[in-house]
């Protein structure tokens, strides 16, 4: 397989996997392109490479910056904006996990807490709802706490965390 084919396959596959980590296909493809790029890319570079519109590129770059995965780079003497992404795979995974916790898990934990705290009217169905949602709240909250402990580790967080689990 030659470079161009491998590059296209990687970007396409990463784009398809984007939904697994909570982003859309175009966002994942932009991040993939930046990830394998040897230099920061302009919006025009990204549009041309991925064959996507200016609006789509702009919107997805903004979202990637909101996630903390993509940053703007200033290149002296250039008027265009350039973009780059986190290149350290472990740090990238840490950022994604932290952001998914903030966007997805924490709201669910809050809802489960609210639902499991309803007034017990003494009926069997209410007691079952409280019991099951309380158990789910405790499990989800514990998992979120574990994820946040792992995410807040500095370098080599994955390795350190896995070692702690097996000690």
N, C-alpha and C positions, 0 to 999 in steps of 0.2 A: 504494500500500500504506500503510495506516495504522500508527501506532506499535505497537499491541498485536500486530498480525499480524507486523510486522517483528521485534519482540522475540521472539515465539514461534518464528519461523522461524530466527532467529539461535541461540537456545538449543538448539533441536532439532538444527540442523546441527552446532553446536559439540559437542553430545553425541555425535553419530554419529562425528565426527572424533576423539573422545577416544582411541579405541583406537589411532590412529596415533601418538599421543605417550605411549602406555603407561598410560592410565587408563581406568576403566570409564565407561559412558554417564552414570550419575547424578553421578559426580564431575565430569565435564566440564560437565554442565548446571549444577551448583551454581557452578562456577567462572565459567561464562559469565554466569549471573545476577548474580553479584557483580561481574564485570568491567564490566557495563553499568549497574550501580546507581550512583546519585548519592550514596548514603549507605550506611554499614554496615547489614547486615541481621541480624536475629535468626534463630535456628533456626526459630522459628515462621513468620517471614516466608518463609523458604526453603521450608519444608514446604508452606505454603499456595500459594505461587506455582508450585511444580513438581509439586504433588500427589503427594508422596512421604512415606513414613512417617518417624516420629521416629527410629527405629533406623537406617534407611537414611541419613537426613540426618546423624545424629550420626557414624556410622561413616565416611561419605565426607568430612565436614568434618575429622575426625581425620586421615584419610589425606592430604587436601590440605594440612593443616598440617605433616604429616610431610615432604611434598614441599617445603615452604617457599613454597608458592604462596598459601596463605590464612593470615591472621593474625587473632587475636582483637583486638577493639577495646573499650576500656572507655569507656562513656558515663556521665559523672557523673550520679548520681541514678537510674540504671537498674539493676535487679537482673538483667536478662537479659544473656546473653552476645551480643555482636554480632561479625560477621565481615566481613572485607574481603579483597580480592585485590590483587595487584600490578597496577597500571594501565599501566605502561610496557611496551609490546609487546616491545621488544628485551630488557628485563630479564626478562620472563616467559619468553621463548624461551631465554635464558641459563640460567635456573633449571631449566627442563625438560631442556635438553641435559645439564647437569651431573648432574642426578638420574638421568637415563636411563643415563648413562655409569656412575655408581656402582652402579646396580641391575642393569643388563643387560650392558654391555660388559665391565667389569672382571672379573666372574665368568667370562665366556667366554674372556677373555685368559688367565686363570689355568688354566682347564681345557686350553686349547690348548697352553699351556706345559708342563703336566704330561704330556699325551699325547705331545707331540713329544719329550719327554725320556726316553721309555721305553728300556730296554736293547735295543740292536741285536743281534739274534740271528743276523744274517747272511742271513736269508731275504729274498727279493724283496718279499714282502708287508709285512714289517716296515719295510724300507728305504723303501718307497713311503708307508706310513703316516707315518713320521717326516718324510720330505721334504715331503709335502703339508700335514701339520698344522703343521710349522715355518714353511712359507711363509704359511699362513693366520694363524698366531700373529703373525708379523712384520707382515703387512698390518693386522690388527686392532689390534695395539698401536700402530702408526704412526697409524692413523686416530683412535684414542682419544687419543693425544698431541696430534694436531692439534685435535681437538674441545676438549680441555682448554685448549689455548692460546687458542683463540677464546673459550671460556667464561670464562676468567679475565681477559679484557680488561674494562676498566671501561665507561664510557658509550660509546655508538656502536660497540660491539664488532663488530657485523656489518659495518658500513661500513668500519671500519679494517682488519678482517681481509680483506675482499674486495679492498680496495685493495692490501694487501700481496701477495696472491696474484697480482695482475695487473701488478705492478711488475717 
